[in-house]
Amino acid sequence: MAQFIGKWQAGKGSMSNFEAFGKAMGLPAEILEKFENATWTATFTKDGDTWSVEYGSDVSPKRTYSYQEGTELVTTNMFGKGLKLTATFDSDTKMTVMEQTENENGWKSLKVIREIKDDKMIATVQELESGVTMTQEFTRC
């Protein structure tokens, strides 16, 4: 689990199958283009039993989510809409997050698997209704 702690960055070209995934999520074309060409950061910290992750990009505001493993967090996403997530650690190098996120088209259910491989963190995100999956590769800063 400690292997997640630190700052991670993903630049342009770090996502695969994002356009199909974004369409499955109901994201507008202008958001798809912005997100696909953005530089993303994720910073993980831990204080006792509480994990925090700060997400942000050069096209979206930073958001910090603090949670305890196995406990549902209810908050808002980067668009100010509803977000519910539960994170579990499958191993020292693998985390699974079950997420429900709200957008203009209603609620979407996602499964996010983050795996550490050397200095890379691979995020595989599946929109559960359609089964469409995207991946994003982050590099430890």
C-alpha positions as CSV (number, residue, x, y, z in Angstrom):
1,M,0.0,0.0,0.0
2,A,2.8,2.4,0.8
3,Q,3.9,2.1,-2.8
4,F,1.1,4.4,-3.8
5,I,2.3,7.2,-1.6
6,G,3.7,10.1,-3.6
7,K,3.1,12.2,-6.6
8,W,2.2,10.7,-10.0
9,Q,1.9,12.5,-13.4
10,A,0.2,11.5,-16.7
11,G,0.7,13.6,-19.8
12,K,-0.8,13.9,-23.2
13,G,-1.0,10.5,-24.9
14,S,-1.2,8.6,-21.5
15,M,-4.7,7.4,-22.1
16,S,-5.9,4.6,-24.3
17,N,-9.5,4.2,-25.5
18,F,-10.5,7.4,-23.8
19,E,-12.8,8.7,-26.6
20,A,-15.0,5.5,-26.4
21,F,-14.9,5.6,-22.6
22,G,-15.9,9.3,-22.5
23,K,-18.8,8.7,-24.9
24,A,-20.0,5.9,-22.7
25,M,-19.8,8.3,-19.8
26,G,-21.8,10.9,-21.7
27,L,-19.1,13.5,-21.7
28,P,-19.5,16.3,-24.3
29,A,-16.9,16.4,-27.2
30,E,-15.2,19.6,-25.9
31,I,-14.6,18.0,-22.5
32,L,-13.3,14.8,-24.2
33,E,-10.7,16.8,-26.2
34,K,-9.6,18.9,-23.2
35,F,-9.2,15.8,-21.0
36,E,-7.4,13.7,-23.6
37,N,-4.8,16.5,-24.1
38,A,-4.4,17.4,-20.4
39,T,-1.6,16.7,-18.0
40,W,-2.9,14.9,-14.9
41,T,-1.5,14.6,-11.4
42,A,-2.5,12.3,-8.5
43,T,-0.8,12.7,-5.1
44,F,-1.5,10.0,-2.5
45,T,-0.8,10.5,1.2
46,K,-1.7,8.5,4.3
47,D,-2.3,9.7,7.9
48,G,-3.1,6.8,10.2
49,D,-6.0,4.9,8.6
50,T,-7.0,7.8,6.4
51,W,-5.8,7.9,2.8
52,S,-6.0,11.2,0.8
53,V,-5.6,11.6,-2.9
54,E,-5.4,15.0,-4.7
55,Y,-6.3,14.8,-8.3
56,G,-6.0,17.7,-10.8
57,S,-5.0,18.6,-14.3
58,D,-4.2,21.7,-16.3
59,V,-7.8,21.8,-17.5
60,S,-9.7,21.0,-14.3
61,P,-9.6,22.2,-10.6
62,K,-7.8,20.1,-8.0
63,R,-9.9,18.0,-5.8
64,T,-8.8,16.1,-2.7
65,Y,-10.6,13.0,-1.5
66,S,-10.0,11.5,1.9
67,Y,-11.2,8.1,2.8
68,Q,-10.6,4.9,4.8
69,E,-10.2,1.6,3.1
70,G,-13.5,-0.2,2.7
71,T,-15.6,2.7,3.9
72,E,-17.9,4.6,1.4
73,L,-17.0,8.2,0.8
74,V,-19.9,10.4,-0.4
75,T,-18.7,13.8,-1.9
76,T,-18.7,15.7,-5.1
77,N,-16.7,15.1,-8.3
78,M,-14.7,17.7,-10.3
79,F,-18.0,18.9,-11.9
80,G,-19.6,19.6,-8.6
81,K,-22.0,16.6,-9.0
82,G,-22.4,13.6,-6.7
83,L,-19.6,11.0,-6.2
84,K,-19.6,7.9,-4.1
85,L,-16.6,5.6,-3.8
86,T,-15.2,2.7,-1.8
87,A,-11.5,1.8,-2.1
88,T,-9.9,-1.5,-1.1
89,F,-6.3,-2.6,-1.4
90,D,-5.9,-6.0,-3.0
91,S,-2.2,-6.0,-2.4
92,D,0.7,-3.7,-1.8
93,T,0.6,-2.8,-5.5
94,K,-3.0,-3.0,-6.4
95,M,-6.0,-0.9,-5.4
96,T,-9.7,-1.3,-6.5
97,V,-12.1,1.5,-6.3
98,M,-15.9,1.0,-6.9
99,E,-17.3,4.4,-7.9
100,Q,-20.6,6.0,-8.7
101,T,-20.4,9.4,-10.3
102,E,-23.1,11.8,-11.4
103,N,-23.2,13.8,-14.6
104,E,-25.8,15.5,-16.8
105,N,-27.0,12.0,-17.9
106,G,-27.5,10.6,-14.5
107,W,-25.4,8.2,-12.4
108,K,-22.6,6.0,-13.9
109,S,-21.0,3.1,-12.1
110,L,-17.2,2.6,-12.5
111,K,-14.6,0.1,-11.5
112,V,-11.1,1.6,-11.2
113,I,-8.1,-0.7,-10.7
114,R,-4.7,1.0,-10.0
115,E,-1.6,-1.1,-10.2
116,I,2.0,-0.1,-9.5
117,K,4.6,-1.6,-11.8
118,D,8.1,-0.2,-11.0
119,D,7.8,3.6,-11.4
120,K,4.5,3.4,-13.2
121,M,0.9,3.4,-12.0
122,I,-1.6,2.0,-14.5
123,A,-5.2,3.0,-13.9
124,T,-7.8,0.8,-15.7
125,V,-11.2,2.3,-15.6
126,Q,-14.4,0.4,-16.7
127,E,-17.8,2.0,-17.1
128,L,-19.9,-1.0,-15.8
129,E,-23.1,-0.5,-17.8
130,S,-21.4,-0.5,-21.3
131,G,-18.3,-2.5,-20.3
132,V,-16.1,0.1,-22.0
133,T,-12.6,0.3,-20.5
134,M,-9.9,2.9,-20.7
135,T,-6.4,2.9,-19.3
136,Q,-4.1,5.7,-18.2
137,E,-0.4,5.5,-17.3
138,F,1.1,7.7,-14.6
139,T,4.8,8.0,-13.8
140,R,6.1,8.6,-10.3
141,C,7.5,12.2,-10.0
